């Protein structure tokens, strides 16, 4: 017994960290990382891009120390290529005829695959780094600054953090929470992810293309308006609904609903089944969906006290459908749970109330 009492709190702490803190921590880390990436990466890449755009061709007689900040272009003929995709390091090469201007160059896989033997190319260097390899039919950018790509990555990271926040908030709203008659509809993750997906459609390409204020401001304004409309719709859809009504029970007839008791070990065999019959006779547990009460086991309703209704817990009640509700019961003081669809569960609870139980919701 002492070991069980110690493992319970550990499981509770682990569940809290995994279900509550971890998504929020991931969200915070993603946003902070994106902010640092934006401050450090985008600013330095933009500065390098401005310097590259302002660089001028090197004079023919310029000394080596002067050529560091100017652009050097040299012709060459590709003798052969070696395009090899290697994740650990770049292992793709361009080999030049006669060893001019160099014997070989280490390039990206895409650059090596874009050219073939016999291509006449122009090599562009700046600050000792290969920037471009160009031929009549293709231009490969090797070291050209790409601030737009970094900006697009930052936007993507922020949207990913938003997706994590959506999952966390939706889970917190519906996971194991008590429910009432006017309970808001369980929010769909899709309804809240749709605005983020639409934002990604226009924000990531816009950040990558960097078209300038004349184009960026109208596009961003229109995209933001669409996102706000979708967010408002998602909020309205998940708003309050009319009070949930129990399933109708015809007079003098049996209704068999899909429901099951959730018991901790050791389980009570008398409560094991997949359906419950209610109506014409006493409430009974069945192992089938009818018709009839064949092999039904009567539920000792006098032993039960209903303590409340809640949504299922995703981590500890994974076998319960997400749209079902769970009723917390006491079976002669022992906690027992009853799970069913909302309208069916309200019917079962109402019948327990009619049986004279003290029901609190």
GUGU-393398 format. One line per field, with one value per residue (C-alpha): residue in three letters; x negated, y, z negated. Coordinates in steps of 0.001 Angstrom, whole numbers. Example, Ala and Ser with C-alpha at 12.3 -4.5 7.8 and 13.67 -1.06 7.14 Angstrom:
res = c(ALA/SER)
X = c(-12300/-13670)
Y = c(-4500/-1060)
Z = c(-7800/-7140)
END
This chain:
res = c(UNK/UNK/UNK/UNK/UNK/UNK/UNK/UNK/UNK/UNK/UNK/UNK/UNK/UNK/UNK/UNK/UNK/UNK/UNK/UNK/UNK/UNK/UNK/UNK/UNK/UNK/UNK/UNK/UNK/UNK/UNK/UNK/UNK/UNK/UNK/UNK/UNK/UNK/UNK/UNK/UNK/UNK/UNK/UNK/UNK/UNK/UNK/UNK/UNK/UNK/UNK/UNK/UNK/UNK/UNK/UNK/UNK/UNK/UNK/UNK/UNK/UNK/UNK/UNK/UNK/UNK/UNK/UNK/UNK/UNK/UNK/UNK/UNK/UNK/UNK/UNK/UNK/UNK/UNK/UNK/UNK/UNK/UNK/UNK/UNK/UNK/UNK/UNK/UNK/UNK/UNK/UNK/UNK/UNK/UNK/UNK/UNK/UNK/UNK/UNK/UNK/UNK/UNK/UNK/UNK/UNK/UNK/UNK/UNK/UNK/UNK/UNK/UNK/UNK/UNK/UNK/UNK/UNK/UNK/UNK/UNK/UNK/UNK/UNK/UNK/UNK/UNK/UNK/UNK/UNK/UNK/UNK/UNK/UNK/UNK/UNK/UNK/UNK/UNK/UNK/UNK/UNK/UNK/UNK/UNK/UNK/UNK/UNK/UNK/UNK/UNK/UNK/UNK/UNK/UNK/UNK/UNK/UNK/UNK/UNK/UNK/UNK/UNK/UNK/UNK/UNK/UNK/UNK/UNK/UNK/UNK/UNK/UNK/UNK/UNK/UNK/UNK/UNK/UNK/UNK/UNK/UNK/UNK/UNK/UNK/UNK/UNK/UNK/UNK/UNK/UNK/UNK/UNK/UNK/UNK/UNK/UNK/UNK/UNK/UNK/UNK/UNK/UNK/UNK/UNK/UNK/UNK/UNK/UNK/UNK/UNK/UNK/UNK/UNK/UNK/UNK/UNK/UNK/UNK/UNK/UNK/UNK/UNK/UNK/UNK/UNK/UNK/UNK/UNK/UNK/UNK/UNK/UNK/UNK/UNK/UNK/UNK/UNK/UNK/UNK/UNK/UNK/UNK/UNK/UNK/UNK/UNK/UNK/UNK/UNK/UNK/UNK/UNK/UNK/UNK/UNK/UNK/UNK/UNK/UNK/UNK/UNK/UNK/UNK/UNK/UNK/UNK/UNK/UNK/UNK/UNK/UNK/UNK/UNK/UNK/UNK/UNK/UNK/UNK/UNK/UNK/UNK/UNK/UNK/UNK/UNK/UNK/UNK/UNK/UNK/UNK/UNK/UNK/UNK/UNK/UNK/UNK/UNK/UNK/UNK/UNK/UNK/UNK/UNK/UNK/UNK/UNK/UNK/UNK/UNK/UNK/UNK/UNK/UNK/UNK/UNK/UNK/UNK/UNK/UNK/UNK/UNK/UNK/UNK/UNK/UNK/UNK/UNK/UNK/UNK/UNK/UNK/UNK/UNK/UNK/UNK/UNK/UNK/UNK/UNK/UNK/UNK/UNK/UNK/UNK/UNK/UNK/UNK/UNK/UNK/UNK/UNK/UNK/UNK/UNK/UNK/UNK/UNK/UNK/UNK/UNK)
X = c(0/-2786/-4205/-815/-417/-3834/-3344/-19/-1490/-4339/-1872/90/-3016/-4075/-614/-600/-4044/-3248/251/12/-3517/-5259/-3090/-3276/-7054/-7414/-5294/-7427/-10685/-9457/-8472/-11676/-13780/-12014/-12530/-16259/-16511/-14807/-17013/-20311/-19733/-17547/-19412/-22851/-21627/-19946/-23145/-25119/-22513/-22764/-26545/-26329/-23884/-26172/-29342/-30975/-33150/-36829/-39157/-41432/-44607/-43178/-45471/-44366/-43528/-41208/-39406/-37949/-35043/-34518/-33044/-35351/-34011/-36017/-35076/-35473/-34447/-33052/-34908/-32705/-30420/-29932/-26509/-26256/-23618/-25286/-23565/-26695/-28757/-28770/-30257/-29279/-31896/-32393/-35611/-37015/-38912/-42590/-42289/-41078/-40054/-40397/-40785/-37473/-34853/-32857/-29216/-25729/-24013/-21509/-24289/-26259/-23122/-22179/-25287/-26903/-30189/-31001/-28985/-30639/-30077/-30905/-32039/-31329/-33334/-32847/-34858/-36572/-33273/-31699/-28426/-27135/-27728/-25991/-25633/-23365/-20622/-20968/-22179/-22954/-23146/-25645/-26433/-23903/-22266/-18671/-17115/-13680/-14216/-15147/-12155/-9873/-11356/-10666/-7032/-6711/-8116/-5630/-2750/-4005/-3944/-378/550/-939/1049/4249/3717/2996/6006/8431/7191/7469/11006/12297/9995/11559/13488/16866/19791/23101/26385/25263/21712/19999/19544/16231/14035/12653/8918/9598/11676/8773/6018/7719/6871/3241/3107/4536/2022/-790/443/-145/-2566/-5382/-5605/-5245/-8097/-10209/-9547/-9959/-8239/-8416/-5893/-3767/-2817/-3407/-1084/2092/1453/795/3883/6130/4637/4971/8618/9341/7560/9576/12837/11910/10940/14264/16094/14151/14958/18649/18877/17394/19662/22526/25242/28806/29088/28420/31519/31480/32412/36148/37493/40784/43330/43223/40481/36854/34079/30650/27823/24131/22447/19929/18657/15004/13623/10278/8951/10383/13493/16993/18201/21758/20921/18992/20725/20994/24626/27203/30942/33336/37078/39520/37546/34767/31530/29312/25881/25799/22989/24913/26955/30278/32993/34080/32339/30786/28075/28668/27222/29346/27599/27938/28948/29294/25537/24677/24331/23689/21163/20979/20352/17173/15396/13114/9440/7401/4404/6049/9319/8112/10692/13537/14664/13786/17417/18698/19206/18174/20274/18381/20125/19614/20415/20852/18038/15801/15201/16677/17176/19913/19231/21713/22736/23968/27695/27524/25585/28076/30851/29057/28404/32040/33211/30860/32415/35881/34704/34262/30531/28989/27647/25437/24350)
Y = c(0/2578/1961/2665/5901/7092/6103/7919/11399/10597/9694/12851/15015/13248/13720/17410/17980/16018/17330/20898/22238/20564/22070/25507/25222/24156/27134/29555/28046/28268/31926/32898/30970/32625/36056/35437/34023/37128/39559/37802/35977/38314/41494/40057/38474/41714/43651/41130/41278/45088/44883/42239/44315/47352/45474/46545/44537/44457/46528/44409/45575/45565/43982/40977/42971/45267/42365/41271/43737/43753/41155/38916/36994/34328/32079/28319/25143/22250/19029/16798/16957/14857/15236/13203/13769/13490/14692/14856/17081/18502/15934/17435/18905/20799/19924/22408/21817/22675/23437/26951/29030/26290/22557/21852/23510/22059/23046/22074/19014/21131/23157/20071/18431/21539/21510/18972/18412/21016/23860/27267/28995/32221/31966/34894/35408/37944/38200/34927/33025/31519/33358/32228/29681/30811/29438/30371/28026/28090/30205/28582/30808/29365/32069/34738/36096/35002/37188/36316/32636/33395/35709/33010/30541/32950/33328/29559/29121/31633/29854/26525/28033/29153/25595/24279/26884/25819/22152/23066/25355/22986/20078/22094/23084/19582/17195/16007/19228/19239/19900/21677/21883/24957/23652/25238/22914/21090/23169/21491/21792/22121/25282/27023/25579/26816/30507/29520/27553/30501/32811/30471/30519/34257/35167/32701/33458/37182/37113/35094/37229/40570/42527/45908/48034/48886/45228/43842/46188/45565/41812/41611/43704/41522/38314/39530/40418/36908/35369/37512/36505/32816/33249/34945/32099/29475/31282/31533/27861/26862/29219/28351/26052/25346/23095/19456/17265/13620/10956/10338/7317/5945/5021/1329/487/-467/1705/132/2646/2121/2769/1113/1254/2174/370/151/-3288/-5564/-5023/-6014/-8709/-7504/-4158/-5446/-4916/-2685/-1492/-583/-1269/1169/1729/-1166/-2966/-2233/-854/-3698/-4162/-6020/-7411/-6713/-3956/-5801/-6473/-7770/-8148/-11548/-12282/-8880/-8181/-5943/-2815/-2404/1242/1645/1359/4259/7954/10215/12927/14809/14789/15633/15143/12115/12432/11842/10251/7951/7201/6671/3930/6424/8257/11955/13071/11017/12250/10493/10328/10093/7570/6143/2438/2024/4520/3084/5417/4089/5842/5482/6629/7210/9726/12975/12500/8821/9573/12265/9692/7199/9849/10948/7371/7025/10189/8773/5682/7899/8573/11776/13139/16200/17683)
Z = c(0/-692/2765/4348/2396/3611/7249/7474/6869/9242/11982/11223/11495/14694/16191/15248/16775/19932/20542/19242/18883/21827/24616/23005/22571/26202/27236/25198/26464/30057/29746/27910/30404/33316/31745/31222/34723/36100/34175/34878/38145/40167/39224/40018/43243/44311/43649/45680/48442/48632/48828/51539/53573/53242/54206/57484/59901/59048/61256/63418/61643/58100/55490/53450/50302/52287/53976/50640/50895/54648/56985/59011/62021/63836/66779/66806/68605/66609/67294/65135/62118/59018/57428/54244/51600/48190/45026/42885/45224/48743/51117/54489/56832/60082/61970/64523/67762/67553/63857/64635/62858/60191/60333/58570/56380/53507/54130/53028/54438/56385/58011/59043/60439/62449/64658/66951/68727/71396/69855/70135/66821/65040/61425/59115/55901/53161/49959/50783/51063/54177/54716/58124/60850/64049/67554/70441/69246/65455/62536/59189/56120/53665/51115/52041/48842/48304/45596/46942/46212/42609/42214/43599/41116/38261/39324/39585/36049/34657/36414/35054/31572/32239/33217/29960/28049/29838/28953/25337/24915/26623/24528/21318/22231/22807/20929/17690/17114/15335/17653/17118/18985/20934/21435/24464/27388/27195/29508/32579/33104/36827/36340/34611/36802/39966/39265/38610/41861/43791/42093/43150/46755/47099/44286/45015/48778/48088/45579/47989/51057/49241/52035/50296/48437/51480/51940/48439/46516/48604/48765/45017/44234/46394/45009/41427/42015/43314/40314/37878/39584/39305/35646/34912/36642/34655/31415/32313/33292/29943/28024/25751/27022/25904/22838/23668/23388/22299/24773/25047/23165/24570/21916/21036/23539/23184/24526/24916/25005/25586/22247/20004/16471/16033/13019/11370/10578/9353/11549/10509/12984/12484/14079/17083/20408/23455/23192/20551/20781/19149/19320/19040/16348/13894/15260/16464/17996/21329/23416/26630/28240/28204/28968/25610/22279/22871/20260/18679/15218/13002/11713/7934/8237/4491/4082/6375/5753/8749/7944/11245/14977/16835/20113/20544/19709/22817/21117/18585/20447/23995/24598/24134/27304/27169/27629/24667/21129/17922/14755/11478/9204/5752/5468/1706/1267/4026/6999/10252/13576/16163/19739/22560/25201/23566/24226/23239/20063/19053/19521/17278/14631/14739/14243/11292/9882/10320/8472/5429/5559/4315/7621/7690/10989)
END
